[in-house]
Amino acid sequence: MLLQSSHSSPSALMDLPVTSARLLDGKALAEQILTTLQREVAEKMATGLPAPGLATILVGHDPASHIYVRNKRRACEKVGMTNIHHELDKAYGQTALLRLIAQLNADPSVHGILVQLPLPKGCDYDENEILAAIDPNKDADGFHPFNQGALMQGRKAPVPCTPKGIMRLLDECGLQLKGLHAVVVGRSNIVGKPVALLLLERHLTVTICHSRTRDLAAEVGRADIVVAAVGVPELVRGAWIKKGAVVLDVGINRNTEGKLVGDVEFHAAAARASWITPVPGGVGPMTIAMLLQNTFEAYNR
Ligand code: NAD
């Protein structure tokens, strides 16, 4: 981890004189996780077992989705997992996609299946039906309704990758999380809601904010932990952050100058926070590491 701070101990979170946040370096942590996975995969294969396999399905030509899938496939290669990739025209169709998923469900060399979202608009794809068609045991993204239900009930099941990565980053701060107040900005099924459930599971008090929240600044200002998952460049202003809070920025946005920025005004927030994730290099790389971890866990099951 890259450290930049005036703190002596991260455990007494709220009363410390903060001059500059410690950077939660997701890129470095993800690298460590991938290196460990690489060793564990090699150990399995040395016993004569086949390599773990992740199937990736990419439909259409969305440039961002192409970059995300390319990075996931590269990480697969790095750790020695097999990648079975299907790149499909946007007109491929719901029925054909369901048939492909059924084939992958039945294929013993496939341990994890990922359908890159969003599916192309205007082509009658039903994302919910597609996600529900994936064998819950091979659900590398943790989006199957069965697994989402398990998360709600606090049962063990594949956990969505971004929320899982956020919790792993939070653990790096070494804080006593119990009883702290977390504010999650964004209520999507893939980030906001599942991360709120994971925080609840760890005994935090959780507030979920969204586009209709009346006074976002006031809500964020009460947070010991802020998770921003909105998709609006620098929506969360640095001045809103309570001194000593931990800030986890999920957003990946281009600002008006074309620069990659998060949902949080980084420099101003870093001047008040105790820990903060950068964009890029924070939550993003952790999402990929958790995808491969989910695949490896499915392989071990
Ligand atoms: P989404 O569009 O599904 O949901 C956005 C949420 O933000 C909604 O719940 C909405 O109510 C809320 N919102 C919108 N405007 C708001 C406002 N003004 N104030 C408060 N809340 C507001 O988005 P998502 O899929 O959860 O993604 C959010 C961001 O995270 C995007 O930038 C996305 O690219 C990024 N993302 C990053 C990763 C990663 O690995 N780093 C993974 C998934 C998503």
Residues whose N, C-alpha, C, O or C-beta is under 5 A from the ligand:
A	BS01	NAD	T162 G186 R187 S188 V191 G192 C209 H210 S211 A229 V230 G231 V250 G251 I252 N253 V283 G284 T287
